[in-house]
Amino acid sequence: MLKKITGWELTDVRSGFMGLRVGAIKNIASKMLVRRYGVPMEIILRIWHANPQANIHEIPHPAMYGGNLSDKLKRKYSSERVNEKSDRLQVAYAALLSVIEDLKIPRKRILEINGFHLVA
């Protein structure tokens, strides 16, 4: 959804691994709404909203957790049930929608982006 809204070629909007100019952060820091899942998505959306022509460059990186933490995460996510994965996705999606609402991005624009067309 973020890729469609922004028009930016994004591949990983949830990792939080990004470099940003200090000025961009100063402009959005006091407006942040989201906690936990969704913070990186909010940052991207707010930067786009402030400047749709901003340059975003992703830096490829492997997932690195280090030591026992990696084993702990492997166990956690390999035993995670579908409903638990669904719960995490729901939290992230709700966070994204709250930012869209806060930025007052028109419903019509969101529906058009996602291939839905409003009938008058």
N, C-alpha and C positions, 0 to 999 in steps of 0.2 A: 504494500500500500504506500509506503514512503517513497519508493522508487517512482511510482506512478504520480504521486502528488508533486514531488519535487522535479521530476524529469532528470534527476541525477542518476548516474550509473552506480548504484550502491549494491554491494553484495553481502555486507555484514553490518546490520544496523543495531545489533544488540550487544556487541562485545564491549563497547566503550573504549576500544583501542583506536584513538584518533588524535591527531594534532590540530590544535586550533590557535588562532591568533588571540592574544590577550584581549584586544578590543572587542572581538566577537563575544567572548565570555562575559566581559563587563556589561555588554548590552543586554544579555539574557539572564544573567545570574539571579537577579532579584525577582524574575518572573517565573522561575522554575516551580512546577507543581508536583511533579512525579517523584515518588520514592521507590527505591528498589528496582524491580523490572521496569524497563521503559525509559530510564533516565537518558541513555544514549539516543534513543529515538526522539525524545523531546528536544534534546540539544540540536539534532539535525533539523527537525521541523522548525524550531525557532530561528535558527540561522537562515534557513531557506526563506522563511516568512519575512525576515528583516532584509534579506538580499537574495532574491532568486538567482542572480548571476554569480553568486559566491562560488569559488572554486573548492571542490571537495576532492581530495586525493586519498584513496585508501592505501594503506601500507599492508601488504600481505604478511601474515604472521601465523606461525603454528600455535595451537593451543598448548600452553606450557603451565603446568600447575606445580610441578616440583615435588620430589620425594613422596612421602606417604599420602599427601593430599591428593595426588593423582590416583592412587589406588582407592582412596576413600570415595572420590567422585565416580570412578568406574563402577564401584559397587552400588552407589546410590542410584546412578542413572540406568544401570543395567537391570536393576530390580524395580525401577519406577514403573508404576502401572499407567495405563492409558489415561485414566481419570486424573492422575497427578500431573502428567504432561499437559493435559487439557487445562487444568487449573492454572498452570504457569502461563500458558498461552493466553488464557482469558484475562489474567492480571495485566499482562503486557498490552493486550488489545484495548482494555479499558483505559489504561494509562494514555495510550495513543489517542483515543477518542476524546479524553478530557482535554488534551492539549489542542486538538482540532477545534473543539468547542470554545476554549479560551481564546484562541486566535481568531475566532469568528470566521473560519473558512466556510463559505456557503455550502449547505447540504447539496445543492444542485451541482457544484463543482466536484464534490466527492463522488456523487453518483455517476457523473459523466466520466470521470477518471476511471472508474471501475466498470465501465461498459453499460451502465444503466442509463436510460433516458427517461426523463420525466415527461409524462403526458399531461398536457394542459386540460 
